[in-house]
Amino acid sequence: DLTVTGVQTCALPIFADASDLAICYVIYLRTVAENGQVDVAFVTGTSKVIERGASVKGKLSIPRAELCAADALAMAMLQVRTDLDSKMGATYYSDSMDVLNWIRNDGLSSPRYITTRRDRIRDVSSPSQWNYIGIKHNQADIGTRPISVKDLQASMWTTGPPFLLQDPVQPPDTKR
């Protein structure tokens, strides 16, 4: 298990997003020291072209692309937990209410494409860990569109959003 001297709490804030071009996720490690100092570190992130299954009748489905991003994030979390040898808490953020509703709802009859991904996500996380965050505060949005290296380096991609430095964390534009 991950233990660091002088650290009071460790958590993994995690973001997923998609566009008509790509899916993206980013994972941070947030620590609060015994003296109250908060630090946020980039753990991993990826951006990739949307898989073919995200289309419905030949047209791109952004909600399905968003679900693919959440699914990729859940699979990445399995690896991060193994690498860190930790079961520390995680908070997942998405700007897609469709995805949040799919993850939270057991009773809806959904296509196999959706239920397969939802079930994989729920094998790694619980629905209560998933939160809405507005698009302008979703760090994974950065990886869903073309960006120059210079702009990427100047973005909050590697440092995380400022709200993660608050104690307690108070994300803007959220709803459950």
Secondary structure, DSSP 4 states (H G I P E B T S, - for coil): ----TTEEEEEEEEEEEE-SSEEEEEEEEEEEETTS-EEEEEEEEEEEEPPGGGEETTEE-HHHHHHHHHHHHHHHHHHHHHHHT---EEEEEES-HHHHHHHH-SSS---HHHHHHHHHHHHHS-GGGEEE--GGG-GGGGGGS---HHHHHHSSTTT--GGGGSSS---SS---
